[in-house]
Amino acid sequence: MNDDFIHLMYQSPSPEFARSLYTKLMQGEEDHPVIQQHQAAKRIATIAVATLCLITLILMVSPTARVTALTVMHDIIEKITVRGVTVLVSDEPPNTQPAEESVSYSMVWSPLSPDRISSDHPFFAKLPGWVPSGYVLQEQAALYYASIIETPPSSALFQWENEIGELIQLEVMQGSCLNGQFHDPDDLLHDRRSDCTLAIYITVRPENKQEVLTVHDQPAVFFHGIMGIADLSGPVQTWNPSRWKSFDDGTNGLTLIWENEGRTYSLITVSTTMTKQDLLHLAESIP
């Protein structure tokens, strides 16, 4: 899996492929207001990995650049669309580089305990009633914002950890795309639906074993591997840049993404012992 990713407009990922294509896309578009588009009241918030971040850019730059980008997507062998989640299966050779850390002010977060989130921002306080034995909910949780001056927050992230440092992270995001992103699913450049307020793009490789499952009778995307993991460690101040670690081992961990009642949930684990059934059990225990 191409595991460098953009979370709600993070900086461009680091693989050479992404950098080179980004350069092609932005030729003659140096002053394009990419960030401004993400500050609109009903912005399309995007989670992307390597190649997919460039598909997001296709929607923002000139028609010529769009054609350039689309012509290099030849390694995509399958597409899975579940509401606002699009998973592209790529046969691009895996990147053998080690995990990479990134820091970006394109999205900022403020520390808040799970209890404070429950009392002050109940929309995001969707915590599971069950977690695997040995995992403890951490007091360091996060509210994410598109900018310091923008309110309300766009998502909240909660974290559980066991004695050997293995993690479970749950992000509850505001927005959904229950009817799909586009009126015409075959036209990805035009006619976007106004009721789609959050879109997620992901690339995986065949060995990630992607599946369509259900959570609370709602369709969900599951695959082996994770896009990246949030770093909520210090130094922690009132406002903090987004800190993420991306993984190039496409089979490390598990990911489950689904929508329900105006929210989009992203549940990941880097545990070596948790199974797909454990992840589903945890997700189903969220009220």
Steps between C-alpha positions, in 0.01 A plus 500: 500500500619853423499620857603868483171682525326832529257545788263785437754677279834399647813581308580290195635152578864422453530210254683593182198409293277742685755780487560467128132488411420788733760705311332419170159590637610835635695622199344835423279474811744634759246743647203261505299543825493135605469574871223754442282231351531299819389794712158523336200445724417170332851396403582156376740365760740251350704216637738371232807287461782558251331468160154592626606840628569579137150399398378754753711761325346404168180660624677828569731574206467565130351250251842448345649407833206269567572310181867477591418353838243255370738358241743382770233312694547196281610284795149506653344156446179527703277762662274448801254776591300492823308827541771764552788253518687414182760225512725453199693176474840557343761257378773761549804331659517550879722771640776348713585821683455503881215678677515875454388776737342822379391827662254745346309811603246438223298335775547583869379331816429598856541257793190407693418201720229253393284625790530863383416401145194316630381803694601784266475332157252211539462459123847343490470302825423165338714265707474120485354302786752220440873493428736200506645402835811694601421817304450818705334819377761778509432839656667668204234537234483760223257737331603577141438832326559616143658815645551670836232760426243256362228350720351254567747209493486261208586179687611343826757227549514253790778258581538176694834341587611172657805418711727434202410825322258364241231749405138529398389836360144608427431820308144633492460748215216738428356442156386214284416413143202267529392536136847492347729779387370554148165491325679303228747255661687471169570874485748586776569854378151649487156499658598446863208449737437787742398261779843333499697688765791262555682278252772246569744366240733210568737292289584145599676207341339161439674352805311741725195274456237772487141403576157660533347415839220646714499692829158557657350394167699776325753414225863518608838469331755269664857427398826374642754776560461860616541836326682651795474565870460830686769607745341677798821516700688812605578769492126558533363853521163667447540464123716233342597412145379171364763236560463170317708195432437325172580134443636333191427149626161452339404209727582669832178543698131512410266777379120532509310803364123559501233773516202538731269787599702781344834367623785313337700262719858388444615219729857372478728277702867412483448206735661168410224305674174676405295333229238621254235362735646701789491820294140435396402421861652830614326694223164337568528597869497870409148625576 
